[in-house]
Amino acid sequence: MSNIKQYFVTSHTAHGFVNYLASNISEVEVYLVSHPSLTFKTQIFQQLINYFSENDEPIEVLISGHSKHYIEGVIVPSRSLAIVANHIMSNDRDVKQEFAFGRSIDVTEKHKAINETFQQAYNYIAESLQTHMKIEDFYIQVMDFNRSNELIAQVKEQFITSNVRGDLRQGKIYQRLFGSNTIHGNYNIVPELLPTVERRLYLQGGPGTGKSVFMKEIVKSCLANGYDVEQYMCSFDPSSIDMVIVPKLSFCILDSTGSHKFSPLSDQDVVIDLFKQSRTSDIEEQQKEAMTQIKDEQRTVRKKGNALMHQAGQQIEALEKMLMHHVTQAEVDRKVSAILAILL
């Protein structure tokens, strides 16, 4: 099993740009890498990843919400440290030390133009979510919530071991995403995350069938029993949960429907079909005409949003080309050596 775990803490969503870095670095010392170029910082992080990985130290890699080709940080749990890019760090977080490079380069206006393009894209993604909620209404009207509650109770009993220690503490939530709406389109790393646990529960069901509520109830139970959880929010609608991993129980539960449908990896895995269990399996046929029209509207809006995301990507790539024009590999190597000398 790889000693590298990857995930996202940022994404472009229907709610705008979201950033979940804080919960993932709350208990570690933080070092900041500052530079106007995403590429420069990524090269720094990649060399740090190589160093720690070659020394068999487990690390967590923060993939950029902009693109899978960029990296936004590295966390080394065994050393209780995180090295994070300045563009995702909030000003109210204490930093052990900042490694500042390229301070003389002012790209304020270019970043402003890029952010304006992203904002236009968010408007279309938000409109797409509102359209999506019309489809949810069809499912909610016929949903058997009592059956869903019964299933939640069964899952708690089967997968969540009661913790009866006298020193029981409240579990902690590490909020993350397993994918992002990137400048190159939707991208996720679920296939890399699923093998990190021994037991998996796949929830299948239409929008509004309670998959996110199901997972929220599992999270509550885990926290009450003192288990930390990795809570992966939906990169389309970050008010919903797409997956939960409980490392101590080597267990995960995820939404495995539609664009992110995944197959079981072992005989221990369980699939719960909420289409059947909640009595919503016939709704798409009953409302076929209305749903087809709504989905067509949604595709049209999302296409506009994706085009603007691609446009923002072109702006970013043009800026990166300019910023990296005179940067040499020897310069990056020197910076990494200086960083490691302080970290180690």
N, C-alpha and C positions, 0 to 999 in steps of 0.2 A: 504493500500500500504506500502511495506517495506521501512524503512528509510535507507536501505543499497543499494547502487548502485555499481555494479561490472563491471569492464572492464579490458582490457589488455593495457599496454603501451610498451610491448616488445614482440617480436616474432622471430622465425626462419623462414626465407623466401628465395625466389629465389635470393634476393639481399643480402643475409647474415643475420646477426642479426640486427634487427632494434630496436630503442629505442625512443619513443615519450614522455618520461616523462616531458621534459622541458616545453611544452605548458600547461601542467596541473598543474604545481606548480609555474608558473611565478608570481602569485600575492599573494603567501602565505609565511609564515615563514617555513623554512624547518629544521627538526631535522633528524639526521642520526642514524640508528642502524647498527653498524658494528660488524660482526662476520663471520668467514669462513663457517659456516653451514647455509644452506637454511632452514633446519628444525628448528634450534634455533630461527632464525629471524621470521619464520612463527608463532611459538608458542608465541613470543612476540606480534606480530601483532594481532593474534587471541584474545589474552586477551584484547588488546586495543580496538578492534572491539566490544568485549562483553561489555566493560565498557561504551563506548559512545552509543552503541545501547540500552543498558538497561536504559540509561538516555535520551532516545528519541532524540538523536542528529543525524541528517542526516550525513552519512559518505559515502565516496567513497573508495572502496577496489580495490587495484591493484593486479590482479591475475598474477602469474608468467607465462612468456612465455615458461618456461621449462615444467611446469606441473600445472594442476588445484589444486594439493595438496599443492602447495607452494604459499605464499603471498609475494609481493614485496613492499607493502606500504599501508598506510592509510591516506586519506585526510579528514580533518574535516572543511568543508567550513565555518560553523558558527563561528569558532574560527580562521579562516584564518591560519591554520597550516597543515603541512604534516609531517608524520613520514615515512621515506623512507629507504629501504635497501641500503647499501653502494655499492653493486655490480651493481646497475643501475644508480648511481649518477655520473654525469660528474664532473670533477675536477674544472671547471670554475664556478660552481654554489656556491654562498655564502650559508653557513650553520649556523643556529643559534647556534646549539650545536650538538656534536657527542657523542652518547652513544656507547663506544667502548668496546667490550667484546672479549675474546679469542685472543688477539693480539699476544700471544707467539706461536701460532700454525701456522706453515708455510706449506701451501699446494700449493705452486707455481707450482711445477712440476706436481702435479695431475691435477690442473686446465689447465695446458698447454696441457696435454694429452687429456683431455675432449674437449678442444677447437679445437684440431686437428681433432678429430672425427666429431665434428659439421661441421667443414670446408669441410670435405669430403662429408658430407650430403648436404651441401649447393650447391656443384658442381652438384649433381644429381638433386636437386630441380630446379636449374637454367636451366639445360638441359631439364627438364620437361616443364618449361615455354617456352623455345624456340620451343619445339614441339607443345605446346598449341597454339602458335602464328600462326602456319601453318593452324590450323583450323579457326582462326580469319580471315585469308585472304579470305577464301571461303565466309564468311558472308559479309565482307567489299565490295567485288566485286559486290554484288547485293543489298546492303543496300540502302534504300531510306532515305537519310539524311534530305531532305526537310520535310518529314513527321515527322521525329524525332524532328526537330526544332519547328514545329507546336505544337507538344505535350508538349515540354518544355515550350512554351509560355502559353499554356492552364493551365499547372500545376502552373506556377508562379501566374497566375491570380486567380486560385481557392484556392491555399493554402497559398500564401505569402501576408500578409496584408501590404500595403504600409505604411511606417512610415513617417509622415509629420511633426514631431516635429522640432522646430527650433534648438534644441540642439543635433541634430542627430549626432551620432558617428559611426565610422566604427565598425562593429561587430568583434568579436574575434573567432579564430578557436582553439578548443581543439582537438588535434590530438590523436587518439586512435585506438584500434583494438577491434573487438568483438570476436575474436578467435585467436588461435595460432596453428602452427604445433608443437605439444609438443612431449616429449619423449614417450608418450603413444599413439600418433596418433593425428589426427585433432580434435579440440575441440572448441565449440563456446557457447556463452551465449545469443544468440539472443532471445530465448524464455523469458529470464528474462528482457531484455531491451524493448521489444515491448510493454508490458503493462504500461510502464512509460509515454506514450503519449496517447492522445485521438484519433488522426487521423494518419493513416498509408497508405503509397502508396507503392505497391509492383511492382517492375519492373521485367518482365520476358523476356528473350531473349538470343540468343546464343552469344558466344564470338565474339566481334567485332561489336555488334549491338548498341553500344553507351551508355550502361547503366552507365558506369563511367563518360563519358562526360556529360550525362544527369544530374547526381548528381553534377558535378562540376559547371554547370550552375545554379543550384538551390542554391548552396553554395554562388556563386557570388552575386546573387540577395538578399539573406538573409543578407550577410555582408554589402551590399550597403544600406540596409534598417535598419542597426543598430542592427541586431539580431545575438547573439552569436550562434555558431554551434558546435556540437560535430561531428567530421568527422572521421569515422571509416574506416581505410585503409584495403585493402585486405591482409590477412596473407600469401597468396601465392605470389602475385605480389603487393608490397606496393606502386607502382606508380598508382594503381587503387583504387577507392573508392568503398566500399561495402555497406555503409550505412551512412546516415546523420540524426542526431536528432537536432531539433530546439526547445529547452525547452520552450522558451517564447511563441511559437505558438503551443506547445504541438503536434508537428508533426514530422513524420520521413518518409524517403524514403529509400528503400533498394533494393539491388539485391536479388531477390527471385527465383533463378534458380538453377537447378541441386542439388548439395550436400547441399546447404542451401536454399531449397525451403520451404516457410512457408505459412500457411493458414491465411486468414483475421480473425480478432478477433471481428469485429463489422460491422454493416451495413454502417458505415461511411468510412470504408476502401475502397481503390480503387486499382484495379489491371490493369496495363498497359502491354499488351502482345506485345512486340516488334517483336516477331516472325511473328505475323500477321500484325501489324501496319507498320512495315518497309519492308514488303514483302520478308521475309527471311524464311517463314515457310516450303518451299519445298526444301531448300538447302541440308538438311541432306539426303533426299531420292535421290536427284540428284547426290550427291557426296558420297553416302553410302560406296562404296568400299574404296575410298581414305581416308575417315574419319575414317573408322574402322581400317585401317592399322596405321594411325597416333595415334589413341587412344590406340591401343595395344602397340605401342612404348612408349607412355607416361606412361602407367601403369607399364611397365617393368622398366623404369627409376625411377618412383616414389617409386616402391617397394624397389629398392636399397637404395634410400634416406631414406625411412622409417626404413629400417633395421639398417642403421647407426645412425639414431636418437634414436632408441631403444638401440643400443650399448652405445651411449653417456649416455643414461638414466641409464644403468646398472653401468657405471663408477660413475655417480653422486650418485646413491644409495649406492654403496660401500663406497664412501667417506663420505656420510652422516652417515652411520652406525658407521664408525670409529670416526667421530667428536662428535657424540652424545652418545658415549659409557658410559662416566662418568657423563653426565649431568643429574641432578635431577630436578623434578618438583618444588621442593622448591627453587632451584637456579633461575629458570625461574620466579617464583612468586616474588622473591626479586628484580629481575631486573625490572619487570613491575611496581612494587610499587615505585621504585626509579625514573623511567621515568615519571609516573603519577604525582609524587610529584613536579617535575619540570614543566611539561606541564600545570598543573592546578594552 
